[in-house]
Amino acid sequence: PFLIEASCKNYIAISALWSPVCGTDEKTYSNKCFLCLRNHNRETDIKLIFEDEYCKNYPSKICTLEYRAHCGSDGKTYSNRCAFCNAYIKSGRKLRLRYFGQCVKFEDAED
């Protein structure tokens, strides 16, 4: 697909392209444009999550039992930030955060 990088500061352009991004508010947005739109409409300053910054205080030997699901690029659901970040560090920083929430497995419609 043909993509144009847009700055939130200059204009708001909405794209239907499904390219999920994770915000520092721990919400998943359909794409960067929707995150920018949220910032524009609510006068917020939500940023994109980059795993190195998000997990800078990890690994941790003890994680809480708080459940705030994180779906990793390995298809596994991690119970919270601590569990995800520990796995991220253990993976050699290769694991990515796909979205917030439980991982959903889609079955092939032709099977």
N, C-alpha and C positions, 0 to 999 in steps of 0.2 A: 504494500500500500504506500501511497504517496503521503508523506507527513510533513507538516510545517510546524516548526517550533514557535510557540507564541509566548510572549512575556505577559505575565499577569498584570504588570504595571501599565502596559500600553493599551490593551484591548481584551475583550472577552470573546472568544470564538468557541462555539460549541461543536463538537465532533461526536458522531455516533460510534466512532471506533472504540471497540472494547479493548482497552489496554489499562487494566486496573492499577491504581497507585494507592499507596498507604500514606495517610496523613498523620502528623504529630498529634492529632486529636484521637488517634486510635480508631479511625473510621476508614473504610475502603471507598474510594471514588472510582467511577467508571473509567475515567482517564484524567489526565492533568487539567484539561479544560474545566471539568466539573469541580475539581478542587479549587481552581482559580475563581470560578463562578461563586462558589460558597464564600470565599474570602471577600469577593466584591460585594455580594448581597448582604452579608452580615458584618462587614467591616472587621473581619478577623485576619489573623496572620498565620494560618495553618501552613506548615511546610511539608515537603515530601520527606518520607523516612528513608534514610540511608542506613543500612545495617551497622556499619562501623560506628556511626554516631549513636544510634539507638541502643547498641549493646556495649557501649564504652565502659560501663561499670560492671561488666561480667567477665568471666564466669563467677558464679556464686555457689558455695557449697550447700547452701540451704535456700530452697524456694518456698514461698507461701503456698497455701492450698487455694488461693483465690483463682476462680475460673474466668479467664478472659481469653478465649481461644484465639490462636494464631495459626494460620495455615502456611506450612512451609513448602518450598519448591520441591521437596521430596515426597509430597503428597501426605505427609503426616500432620496431624493436629497436635499442637503443643498447648498445654493447659493455660499458660500465661507467658508474659514477657520473659520472665526468668528462665523458664523451661526452653523457650525458643532461643534465647540468647546463649544459653549454655550449649545447646545443640549447634548453633551458628559457630561458636568458638571451636567446638569439637570437630566440626566439618572443615576446619582450616579456612574459615570465612567464605565458604562456597555456597552454603545454604542461603536462600533468599526468602523474604517474607512475601508470599503471594497475595494474601489478604487477611483481614481480621475476621475471625469466625472459624467454625469447623470446616475442615476440608470436605469438599463434596466430590464424589467420584461419579463421573458421567459414563454411562454405559453406551457402547456403540449401538446405534439404532438398528443396524443391519444384522446383528447377532440374534 
